[in-house]
Amino acid sequence: MEGSTLEWLTKLSDVFKLPTKYVALLAFVTGAVLFSPQAILDKLHLSLIPATYGAVVGIVFLISSGIVLVNAWCEGVCIFRRRGSLARRRSQVSSELENLDPVEQAILREFMLSGSSTLKIPMDNPAVVGLSAKGILERIGAYGNYSLDGMMFPFRISAVAEKHITPDTLGLAQFTVVTDDGKLTLTHEGFEWVDERRPEFVIPRRERW
């Protein structure tokens, strides 16, 4: 008897290793057997189960329901923490974007000039390192190529930062105009101003001296 009980408990423990959705289904079924009116159990030919296996069904219901509740609680806590972390990150990135130095602004303007969401830039450039540490830039490739300016890797502006970048963030507020179709563009003076302040690594070396 003791051996069969141990075997039964082992099989039961294996059942609770199933994914939560199956444990939830088990809780629902055992709960239905335990709490359904007798008339419904008779129609489903399940009327003998509560009387014969009531204790087993009850234990399975309690354990499976407990597992579902604990998993639901843990998932809720994780979601709450993720949302809180994302809100803090958004606030931090927004604050960092308001305090960019001219070199950092110039690097971000390169994305605007290229019209591309990704750019190959030197990952060991101090300004690139700073923008990455602030959560404004993200490296998206595992492979780069060597240049005289350092290792060039593809980067993109993070999704959080992209939502907070404005002409003022890039130092372009005084040069920004709205076109007839409602898009933002720069004045001629603005393009000249930007061209004079591009990052050193995009300027051909022969033109740096």
Order of alpha helices (4+ residues) and beta strands (2+ residues): alpha-alpha-alpha-alpha-alpha-beta-alpha-beta-beta-beta-alpha-beta-beta-alpha
